[in-house]
Amino acid sequence: MAGRERNDGWVEVLTAPNQIEAEMFVEFLSREGIPARLRPRDSLAFLGGLVSSLSTRVLVRKEHEQEARSWLDATPAADFDEEPEPSPDGS
């Protein structure tokens, strides 16, 4: 399913439940080499460090939409919620 394309070349690929989770997805996608950002009007960062508890959309460049969707589909949501396993030495 194709995301809604905006007139600036960015498309919506995900709606996260809040800004914090959306920021995490932007970071994950960016680490995969996929340019990503929050939908500007969904973020409250311009108010001086506030974050939105409302749903926040994640955008990628149109040319990276399929790659982003494939990555999101292949990454179980549970992977994002789990705490990392402690190392054997307790750290």
C-alpha positions in Angstrom: 0.0 0.0 0.0 1.4 3.3 -1.0 1.6 6.1 1.6 0.1 9.5 1.1 2.5 11.5 -1.0 3.1 15.1 0.0 4.0 17.7 -2.5 7.5 18.0 -1.2 8.6 14.4 -2.1 8.1 12.8 1.3 5.6 10.0 2.0 4.0 8.8 5.2 5.0 5.2 6.1 4.0 4.9 9.7 1.9 6.5 12.4 3.4 6.0 15.8 1.3 6.3 19.0 3.4 9.3 20.2 6.4 11.5 19.3 8.9 9.5 21.3 8.2 6.3 19.4 8.1 8.1 16.1 11.6 9.5 16.9 12.8 6.0 17.6 11.5 4.8 14.2 13.2 7.8 12.5 16.4 6.8 14.1 16.1 3.1 13.2 15.3 4.0 9.5 18.2 6.5 9.4 20.6 3.8 10.7 19.4 1.6 7.7 20.4 4.5 5.4 16.7 5.5 4.8 16.2 9.3 5.1 13.3 9.8 7.6 11.7 12.5 9.6 8.6 13.4 11.6 5.7 15.1 10.0 6.5 18.7 11.1 3.0 19.6 12.4 2.9 16.5 14.5 6.0 17.5 16.5 6.0 20.0 19.4 9.8 20.4 19.5 9.4 24.0 18.3 7.9 24.8 21.7 11.2 24.3 23.5 11.8 20.6 24.2 8.2 19.5 24.6 7.1 16.2 23.0 3.7 15.2 21.8 1.7 12.4 23.4 -0.5 12.4 20.3 0.1 10.1 17.3 3.0 11.2 15.1 3.6 10.4 11.5 7.0 9.2 10.2 7.9 10.3 6.6 10.5 9.0 4.2 11.6 10.2 0.8 9.3 8.8 -2.0 12.3 7.0 -3.6 12.9 5.1 -0.3 9.2 4.2 0.5 9.4 0.6 -0.6 12.7 0.0 1.3 11.3 1.6 4.4 8.1 -0.5 4.2 10.0 -3.7 3.7 12.2 -2.9 6.7 9.2 -2.1 8.9 7.3 -5.2 7.8 10.4 -7.4 8.5 10.9 -5.9 12.0 8.4 -7.3 14.5 6.9 -4.6 16.7 7.8 -6.6 19.8 11.5 -6.0 19.0 11.0 -2.4 19.8 9.3 -2.9 23.2 11.7 -5.5 24.7 14.4 -4.5 27.2 17.9 -5.5 26.1 19.2 -8.8 27.6 21.8 -8.1 30.3 25.2 -9.3 29.5 26.6 -12.3 31.4 28.8 -10.0 33.5 25.7 -8.2 34.7 26.3 -4.9 32.8 
